[in-house]
Amino acid sequence: MVGAAITLIGAIIGMSAGYFGGRFDDIAMLITNIVLVIPGLPVLILLSVFLPQGPFTIMLALSAGSWAFNARYFRSQMLTLRSRDFVAAAIVSGESHWRIIVYEILPNMTSIAVGAFFSSTLFAIGAEAGLEFLGLGNLSVVSWGTILYWAGNNAGLLTGAWWTFIPAGLCIALVAFAFTMINYAMDEITNPRLRAEQQTAALIKDKKLRNARATPVIRNYEG
């Protein structure tokens, strides 16, 4: 849910700034740059300390301070697509700006949106585990972060009690690896450039097979 919120906020701000430009773009990018230069971890710690502890607080803290990078990424892609011919044709035909953004431009940014979602979700998992490891979450809830917190609190590393921290760390690493692989797979499916390269390679391979089958085989007989 945090990954979806981060992606959605970044997409709305970045795409709107890149499409409309002007004063709105300047203000949106000023706010984005301010959020980018503020250290993320101290802000997350402060929000977690002053707000009531719980999963909602961590979700709010992560969503509020982690959308800026996605906003700049979506804005740069919007600036590239904004000048394409199909966007100009949609404007001339009288379509509204939001319809152009949602139905004309956004489908061409599917691979970017999917990649941003998986990257944001992976970041949220690591950040949530880190905050709970520092004791800023609800310690009565069983999670990977609280498991690591209690392992550190009970000196599991010093006493050699590997079963108190290795399973949780291994689960986080496996989830990160799985999300990375899914991200690569979805990029190959949704990225038009990669899909075109795969289709071209398949056509070349098919043509070579047809030429190999059509070439007559000449046999030499002796005697």
C-alpha positions as CSV (number, residue, x, y, z in Angstrom):
1,M,0.0,0.0,0.0
2,V,2.9,2.4,0.8
3,G,4.5,1.6,-2.6
4,A,1.2,2.4,-4.4
5,A,0.8,5.6,-2.4
6,I,4.4,6.8,-3.2
7,T,4.0,5.9,-6.9
8,L,0.6,7.6,-7.1
9,I,1.7,10.8,-5.4
10,G,4.8,11.0,-7.5
11,A,2.9,10.3,-10.7
12,I,0.3,13.0,-10.1
13,I,2.8,15.7,-9.1
14,G,5.4,14.8,-11.7
15,M,3.1,14.3,-14.7
16,S,1.1,17.4,-13.9
17,A,4.2,19.5,-13.6
18,G,5.7,18.2,-16.8
19,Y,2.5,18.5,-18.8
20,F,1.2,22.0,-17.7
21,G,4.7,23.6,-17.2
22,G,4.9,27.3,-16.3
23,R,4.4,28.5,-12.8
24,F,2.8,25.2,-11.7
25,D,5.9,23.3,-12.8
26,D,8.2,25.8,-10.9
27,I,6.3,25.5,-7.7
28,A,5.9,21.7,-7.9
29,M,9.6,21.2,-8.6
30,L,10.6,23.6,-5.8
31,I,8.6,21.5,-3.3
32,T,10.0,18.4,-4.8
33,N,13.6,19.6,-4.5
34,I,13.0,20.6,-0.9
35,V,11.7,17.2,-0.1
36,L,14.7,15.6,-1.9
37,V,17.4,17.6,0.0
38,I,15.8,16.9,3.4
39,P,17.4,13.8,4.9
40,G,14.9,11.0,4.8
41,L,15.7,9.0,7.8
42,P,15.7,11.8,10.4
43,V,12.3,13.0,9.0
44,L,10.9,9.4,9.3
45,I,12.2,9.1,12.9
46,L,10.7,12.5,13.9
47,L,7.3,11.6,12.3
48,S,7.3,8.2,14.0
49,V,8.2,9.8,17.4
50,F,5.7,12.6,17.4
51,L,2.8,10.7,15.8
52,P,1.0,7.9,17.5
53,Q,2.9,4.6,17.0
54,G,1.4,2.0,14.8
55,P,1.3,0.8,11.2
56,F,-0.7,3.8,9.9
57,T,1.9,6.2,11.3
58,I,4.8,4.4,9.5
59,M,2.7,4.3,6.3
60,L,2.0,8.0,6.5
61,A,5.6,8.8,7.3
62,L,7.0,6.8,4.4
63,S,4.4,8.1,1.9
64,A,4.9,11.7,2.9
65,G,8.7,11.7,2.6
66,S,9.4,9.3,-0.3
67,W,7.5,10.5,-3.3
68,A,9.9,13.2,-4.6
69,F,12.2,11.0,-6.6
70,N,9.3,9.4,-8.5
71,A,7.9,12.9,-9.1
72,R,11.1,14.0,-10.9
73,Y,11.2,10.7,-12.8
74,F,7.7,11.0,-14.1
75,R,8.2,14.7,-14.9
76,S,11.2,13.9,-17.1
77,Q,9.3,11.3,-19.0
78,M,6.3,13.6,-19.4
79,L,8.5,16.3,-20.9
80,T,9.7,13.7,-23.5
81,L,6.2,12.5,-24.4
82,R,4.6,16.0,-24.2
83,S,6.1,17.0,-27.6
84,R,5.0,13.8,-29.5
85,D,2.7,14.0,-32.5
86,F,-0.1,12.0,-30.9
87,V,-0.3,14.5,-28.0
88,A,-0.5,17.4,-30.4
89,A,-3.2,15.6,-32.4
90,A,-5.2,14.9,-29.2
91,I,-5.0,18.6,-28.3
92,V,-6.1,19.7,-31.8
93,S,-9.1,17.3,-31.6
94,G,-10.3,19.1,-28.5
95,E,-9.7,16.5,-25.8
96,S,-9.3,17.7,-22.2
97,H,-5.9,17.9,-20.6
98,W,-6.7,15.2,-18.0
99,R,-8.0,12.9,-20.6
100,I,-4.9,13.3,-22.7
101,I,-2.7,12.6,-19.6
102,V,-4.7,9.5,-18.5
103,Y,-5.7,7.9,-21.8
104,E,-3.0,9.1,-24.2
105,I,0.3,9.6,-22.3
106,L,-0.1,7.3,-19.3
107,P,-0.3,4.0,-21.3
108,N,3.0,4.9,-22.8
109,M,4.5,5.2,-19.3
110,T,3.3,1.8,-18.1
111,S,6.8,0.3,-17.7
112,I,7.9,3.4,-15.8
113,A,4.9,3.2,-13.5
114,V,5.4,-0.5,-12.8
115,G,9.1,0.0,-12.1
116,A,8.4,2.8,-9.8
117,F,5.7,0.8,-7.9
118,F,8.0,-2.2,-7.3
119,S,11.0,0.0,-6.4
120,S,8.8,2.0,-4.0
121,T,7.3,-1.1,-2.4
122,L,10.8,-2.6,-1.9
123,F,12.0,0.7,-0.3
124,A,8.9,0.7,1.9
125,I,9.6,-2.8,3.1
126,G,13.2,-2.0,4.0
127,A,12.3,1.4,5.6
128,E,9.5,-0.2,7.7
129,A,11.8,-2.9,8.9
130,G,14.5,-0.3,9.7
131,L,12.1,1.9,11.7
132,E,10.8,-1.1,13.7
133,F,14.4,-2.3,14.2
134,L,15.1,1.1,15.8
135,G,12.1,0.6,18.1
136,L,9.9,3.3,16.5
137,G,7.1,0.9,15.6
138,N,4.5,-1.0,17.5
139,L,6.7,-3.6,19.2
140,S,3.7,-5.8,20.1
141,V,3.1,-6.5,16.4
142,V,5.1,-9.4,15.0
143,S,7.0,-8.4,11.9
144,W,10.5,-8.7,10.4
145,G,11.5,-5.4,11.9
146,T,10.3,-6.2,15.4
147,I,12.0,-9.6,15.2
148,L,15.3,-7.9,14.4
149,Y,14.6,-5.4,17.2
150,W,14.1,-8.0,19.9
151,A,17.1,-10.0,18.5
152,G,19.3,-6.9,19.0
153,N,17.7,-6.0,22.3
154,N,18.5,-9.5,23.6
155,A,22.0,-9.5,22.2
156,G,21.3,-12.3,19.8
157,L,24.3,-11.4,17.6
158,L,26.7,-11.4,20.6
159,T,25.4,-14.6,22.1
160,G,25.4,-16.4,18.7
161,A,21.7,-17.0,18.6
162,W,21.5,-16.9,14.8
163,W,17.9,-18.2,14.8
164,T,16.7,-14.9,16.2
165,F,17.8,-12.7,13.4
166,I,18.9,-14.7,10.3
167,P,15.4,-15.9,9.3
168,A,14.0,-12.3,9.3
169,G,17.0,-10.9,7.5
170,L,16.9,-13.8,5.0
171,C,13.2,-13.2,4.3
172,I,13.8,-9.5,3.7
173,A,16.6,-10.4,1.2
174,L,14.5,-13.0,-0.6
175,V,11.6,-10.5,-0.9
176,A,13.9,-7.9,-2.3
177,F,15.3,-10.4,-4.8
178,A,11.9,-11.5,-5.8
179,F,10.6,-8.0,-6.4
180,T,13.7,-7.2,-8.4
181,M,13.2,-10.2,-10.7
182,I,9.5,-9.3,-11.1
183,N,10.4,-5.8,-11.9
184,Y,12.8,-7.0,-14.7
185,A,10.1,-9.3,-16.1
186,M,7.4,-6.6,-16.1
187,D,9.8,-4.2,-17.8
188,E,10.3,-6.7,-20.6
189,I,6.6,-7.0,-21.0
190,T,5.5,-3.4,-20.7
191,N,8.5,-1.6,-22.2
192,P,7.8,-0.9,-25.9
193,R,11.5,-0.7,-26.8
194,L,12.4,-4.0,-25.2
195,R,9.2,-5.6,-26.7
196,A,10.2,-4.3,-30.2
197,E,13.7,-5.7,-29.8
198,Q,12.3,-9.1,-28.8
199,Q,9.9,-9.1,-31.8
200,T,12.8,-8.1,-34.1
201,A,15.0,-10.8,-32.8
202,A,12.2,-13.4,-33.2
203,L,11.6,-12.3,-36.8
204,I,15.3,-12.5,-37.7
205,K,15.5,-16.0,-36.1
206,D,12.4,-17.1,-38.0
207,K,13.8,-15.8,-41.2
208,K,17.1,-17.6,-40.7
209,L,15.2,-20.9,-40.0
210,R,13.1,-20.5,-43.2
211,N,16.2,-19.8,-45.3
212,A,17.9,-22.8,-43.8
213,R,15.0,-25.0,-44.7
214,A,14.7,-23.6,-48.2
215,T,18.3,-24.1,-49.1
216,P,18.7,-27.3,-51.1
217,V,21.0,-30.0,-49.8
218,I,23.5,-31.2,-52.4
219,R,24.9,-34.6,-51.8
220,N,28.0,-35.9,-53.5
221,Y,28.0,-39.6,-54.4
222,E,31.2,-41.4,-55.2
223,G,31.6,-44.4,-57.3
